[in-house]
């Protein structure tokens, strides 16, 4: 990471994309909305620790996950999906103690999210790799499930990894435990209704076809070193945050724009020197309407915006500290920038 102070450290108004930045510190109970000066202009108080992150809906409502007391003890567990209005009133809530990582609102008002299911040890022999005998203490291996619920909370569609995933093609690394398989960290609903999924522990992106339940498209590259937040752009390409952890060479992170048909890297960003930009976990990147890229270097709580040439034109480092285990963290799972004229902001600030 770069040496830095906390709060706003860089702002070039003529080159940065004007808007508001939404983020929720990991292990915290608050979601913040910042203006370009790094000042908090709106805050939502959460009933328990955040599951992972929050997002604004086109209505201006906040959709966020919070941790529930039940469910498996695995990283990035959530359990409660809550929708707040701008003033912090709860409008909708769905509880699934197996929910984790990501969630997205569909155009029809339904909600798609990631969940886990426990595959008993005796039935998990299709899962290749990992450390022998390292299954979860609950008695098996947790695998991912995609679930869609309607506003009434009724399950209307489900995709179970155990039923449709080509396990023989994608083994776990030898040093991975078998508590869970693959570690999905996003489920972005595409315009055609299919779902783009990222499996970090496999360095795999795939498109789940809702009609056939098969993987309609796949791309993997162990050089990503794990990845987060794949986003399809208007030009059809996909951006990812390539964490760069567990690499043979020096560890550093990159933002990659990939051509999904050829696998070609058509644009990238990395630190100069490279070790000034590195988050081995969490993190994300968002292409902005002006062509810049907004980046969440999550492990260090650093949010910044770069031009296509790689110039930093806005930077903010979170001062918010929370406890995890026996230490203090400033981690942010994912952050988002919303334009001044966006429907999500809608003139409310």
C-alpha positions in Angstrom: 0.0 0.0 0.0 1.0 3.6 -0.4 2.1 5.6 2.7 -0.9 7.7 3.6 -2.8 9.7 6.2 -6.5 9.1 6.9 -9.4 10.9 5.3 -9.3 12.7 2.0 -5.7 12.7 0.6 -6.2 13.6 -3.0 -8.8 15.4 -5.1 -8.5 16.8 -8.6 -11.9 18.3 -9.3 -11.2 18.8 -13.0 -10.4 15.1 -13.6 -12.3 13.2 -11.0 -15.9 12.0 -11.5 -18.2 14.1 -9.3 -20.4 12.0 -7.0 -20.9 10.3 -3.7 -19.1 7.3 -2.3 -20.9 4.6 -0.3 -19.0 2.3 2.0 -19.5 0.1 5.1 -16.4 -0.7 7.3 -16.1 -4.4 7.9 -17.2 -5.5 11.4 -18.9 -2.2 11.8 -22.6 -1.3 12.2 -22.7 1.9 10.1 -22.9 2.7 6.4 -21.5 6.0 5.2 -22.1 8.2 2.2 -19.2 10.7 1.4 -19.1 13.7 -0.8 -16.1 14.5 -2.9 -14.5 16.4 0.0 -14.5 13.3 2.1 -17.3 14.6 4.4 -20.1 12.3 5.6 -23.4 13.5 4.2 -25.6 10.6 5.1 -25.3 7.6 7.5 -27.4 4.5 8.1 -27.2 2.7 11.5 -27.4 -1.1 11.2 -28.9 -3.5 13.8 -25.9 -5.8 13.9 -22.5 -6.1 12.2 -22.5 -5.7 8.5 -22.4 -8.9 6.5 -20.2 -7.4 3.8 -21.4 -4.2 2.1 -24.3 -2.0 1.1 -25.6 -0.7 -2.2 -28.0 2.0 -3.2 -31.0 1.1 -5.3 -32.3 3.3 -8.1 -35.1 4.4 -5.7 -32.5 5.8 -3.3 -33.2 3.0 -0.8 -30.2 1.2 0.8 -29.9 -2.6 0.4 -27.4 -4.1 2.9 -26.7 -7.5 4.6 -26.1 -7.9 8.3 -24.7 -10.8 10.3 -27.2 -13.1 12.0 -26.4 -15.2 15.0 -27.1 -18.5 13.3 -25.7 -20.2 10.2 -22.2 -21.6 9.5 -19.1 -20.0 11.0 -17.4 -19.1 7.8 -15.8 -15.9 6.5 -18.2 -13.3 4.9 -21.3 -14.7 6.5 -24.4 -12.5 6.4 -27.9 -13.9 7.1 -30.1 -10.8 7.0 -30.8 -8.7 3.9 -32.4 -5.4 4.8 -33.8 -2.6 2.7 -33.9 0.9 4.3 -35.4 4.1 3.0 -33.2 7.2 2.9 -34.2 8.1 6.5 -33.2 4.7 7.9 -36.6 3.1 8.2 -36.7 -0.7 7.4 -39.0 -1.3 4.4 -38.1 -5.0 3.7 -36.1 -7.8 5.3 -35.3 -11.3 4.3 -33.6 -13.8 6.7 -31.5 -16.7 5.4 -28.9 -17.7 7.9 -26.9 -19.3 5.1 -26.6 -16.1 3.0 -23.0 -14.9 2.4 -21.0 -12.3 0.4 -23.2 -10.9 -2.3 -26.9 -10.0 -3.2 -28.5 -8.0 -6.0 -32.0 -6.6 -6.7 -33.5 -7.7 -10.0 -35.5 -5.4 -12.3 -38.7 -7.3 -11.3 -38.2 -6.6 -7.6 -36.9 -10.0 -6.7 -33.6 -10.4 -4.9 -30.8 -12.8 -5.9 -28.1 -13.8 -3.3 -25.4 -16.2 -2.5 -25.9 -18.9 0.1 -24.3 -22.1 1.4 -25.5 -25.6 1.7 -23.6 -28.4 3.6 -22.6 -31.4 1.6 -22.0 -34.4 4.0 -18.5 -35.7 3.9 -19.6 -39.0 2.5 -21.2 -37.3 -0.5 -18.4 -34.7 -1.1 -16.0 -37.1 -2.9 -16.6 -35.3 -6.1 -14.8 -32.3 -4.7 -11.2 -32.7 -5.6 -8.2 -31.2 -3.9 -7.7 -29.3 -0.6 -6.2 -30.7 2.6 -7.2 -34.2 3.3 -9.4 -34.4 6.4 -10.0 -30.7 6.7 -13.8 -30.7 6.2 -15.9 -28.3 8.3 -16.6 -29.3 11.9 -20.3 -29.3 11.0 -19.6 -32.6 9.1 -18.9 -31.9 5.5 -18.1 -29.3 2.8 -20.1 -26.1 2.3 -20.9 -25.4 -1.3 -22.5 -22.4 -2.9 -26.2 -21.9 -3.8 -27.8 -19.1 -5.8 -31.2 -18.2 -4.5 -33.9 -15.8 -5.8 -36.7 -14.7 -3.6 -39.7 -12.4 -4.4 -40.8 -9.4 -2.3 -42.8 -11.8 -0.1 -39.6 -13.7 0.7 -40.7 -16.8 -1.3 -38.1 -18.8 -3.1 -38.8 -18.6 -6.8 -35.5 -20.0 -8.2 -32.5 -21.9 -7.0 -29.2 -23.1 -8.4 -27.2 -25.6 -6.4 -23.5 -25.9 -7.2 -23.5 -29.6 -6.1 -26.0 -30.4 -8.9 -24.5 -28.5 -11.8 -20.8 -27.7 -11.3 -18.0 -29.5 -13.1 -16.0 -30.4 -10.0 -13.6 -32.6 -11.9 -12.4 -29.6 -14.0 -11.7 -27.3 -11.1 -9.8 -28.8 -8.1 -9.0 -26.8 -5.0 -5.4 -25.8 -4.4 -3.6 -28.4 -2.3 -3.1 -25.9 0.6 -6.8 -25.1 0.8 -9.0 -26.4 3.6 -12.2 -28.2 2.7 -14.5 -26.2 5.0 -16.0 -24.8 1.8 -15.5 -25.3 -1.9 -14.5 -22.5 -4.2 -15.6 -19.5 -2.1 -17.9 -17.5 -4.4 -17.8 -13.8 -3.7 -20.2 -12.2 -6.2 -23.5 -12.9 -8.1 -24.1 -10.1 -10.5 -27.5 -10.4 -12.4 -26.9 -9.6 -16.1 -29.4 -7.9 -18.4 -30.6 -11.2 -19.8 -31.2 -12.6 -16.3 -28.1 -14.9 -16.3 -25.8 -14.5 -13.3 -22.0 -13.7 -13.3 -20.3 -15.5 -10.5 -16.8 -15.2 -9.2 -15.1 -18.2 -7.3 -12.1 -16.8 -5.7 -10.4 -20.0 -4.6 -10.6 -21.3 -8.2 -9.6 -18.1 -9.9 -12.7 -18.7 -11.9 -15.4 -16.4 -13.5 -18.5 -18.1 -14.9 -21.9 -17.2 -16.2 -24.7 -19.3 -14.8 -27.5 -19.8 -17.4 -30.8 -19.6 -15.6 -32.6 -21.7 -18.2 -30.2 -24.6 -18.5 -28.5 -24.3 -15.1 -25.2 -24.9 -16.9 -22.1 -22.6 -17.0 -22.6 -20.8 -20.3 -19.2 -19.2 -20.2 -16.1 -19.7 -18.1 -12.7 -18.0 -17.7 -9.9 -18.8 -15.2 -6.4 -17.7 -14.6 -4.3 -18.7 -11.6 -2.2 -15.5 -12.1 -5.2 -13.5 -10.8 -4.3 -14.7 -7.3 -7.9 -14.7 -6.3 -10.4 -12.1 -7.7 -13.3 -10.0 -6.6 -16.0 -7.8 -8.1 -16.3 -8.8 -11.8 -18.3 -6.2 -13.6 -19.5 -6.3 -17.2 -19.0 -3.0 -19.1 -21.2 -1.6 -21.8 -18.5 -2.7 -24.4 -19.0 -6.3 -23.3 -15.6 -6.5 -21.5 -15.3 -7.4 -17.8 -13.3 -5.7 -15.1 -12.0 -7.5 -12.0 -9.9 -6.8 -9.0 -7.1 -9.4 -9.2 -6.0 -9.7 -5.6 -2.6 -11.3 -6.4 -2.4 -13.3 -3.3 -0.5 -16.6 -3.0 1.7 -15.9 -6.0 5.1 -17.4 -6.7 6.4 -13.9 -7.7 6.1 -10.8 -5.6 2.5 -10.2 -4.4 0.7 -7.2 -5.7 -2.8 -6.4 -6.9 -4.1 -5.3 -10.4 -7.3 -4.0 -11.9 -7.9 -5.9 -15.2 -10.3 -5.2 -18.0 -10.7 -8.5 -19.9 -12.2 -9.4 -23.3 -14.4 -12.4 -22.3 -14.2 -13.9 -25.8 -10.4 -13.9 -26.2 -9.2 -13.6 -22.6 -7.1 -10.7 -23.6 -6.2 -8.0 -21.1 -7.2 -4.8 -22.8 -6.5 -2.4 -19.9 -4.8 -2.8 -16.5 -3.8 -0.8 -13.5 -1.2 -1.6 -10.8 0.8 0.4 -8.3 4.2 2.1 -9.0 6.1 0.6 -7.4 3.9 -2.5 -7.6 3.9 -3.1 -3.8 2.2 0.2 -3.2 -1.1 -1.4 -4.3 -1.9 -4.7 -2.7 -5.0 -6.2 -1.0 -4.8 -10.0 -0.6 -8.5 -10.2 0.3 -11.8 -8.4 -0.4 -11.8 -5.3 -2.7 -13.3 -4.2 -6.0 -13.3 -1.9 -8.9 -16.0 0.1 -10.8 -15.7 1.8 -14.2 -17.2 5.3 -14.0 -19.1 7.1 -16.7 -16.2 9.5 -17.4 -13.9 6.5 -18.2 -12.1 6.6 -14.8 -12.0 3.6 -12.5 -13.0 3.7 -8.9 -11.0 1.2 -6.7 -11.5 -0.2 -3.3 -8.2 -1.5 -1.9 -10.2 -3.2 0.7 -7.7 -4.6 3.2 -6.4 -1.2 4.0 -9.7 0.7 3.7 -8.3 2.8 0.8 -10.7 4.2 -1.8 -9.3 5.9 -4.9 -10.0 6.9 -8.5 -7.6 6.6 -11.4 -7.7 7.9 -15.0 -7.2 5.5 -17.9 -3.6 6.6 -17.8 -3.3 5.5 -14.2 -3.2 8.9 -12.5 -4.8 9.1 -9.1 -7.3 11.9 -9.1 -9.2 11.2 -5.8 -8.2 9.2 -2.7 -9.8 8.6 0.7 -8.5 6.3 3.4 -11.0 5.2 6.0 -10.3 6.2 9.6 -12.9 3.8 10.9 -11.5 1.1 13.1 -13.2 -2.1 14.2 -12.1 -5.3 16.0 -11.7 -8.6 14.4 -10.2 -11.4 16.4 -7.5 -9.9 18.6 -6.7 -6.9 16.4 -7.9 -3.7 14.8 -8.9 -3.6 11.1 -9.9 -0.8 8.7 -11.1 -3.2 6.0 -13.8 -2.4 3.5 -15.3 -5.3 1.4 -16.6 -3.2 -1.4 -17.4 0.5 -2.0 -19.4 2.2 -4.8 -19.4 5.7 -6.4 -22.8 7.2 -7.4 -23.0 10.2 -9.7 -24.4 13.5 -8.6 -27.2 13.2 -11.1 -27.9 9.5 -10.6 -31.3 8.1 -9.6 -29.7 6.6 -6.5 -28.8 10.0 -5.2 -31.8 11.8 -6.7 -31.1 15.2 -5.4 -31.3 14.0 -1.8 -28.0 15.5 -0.8 
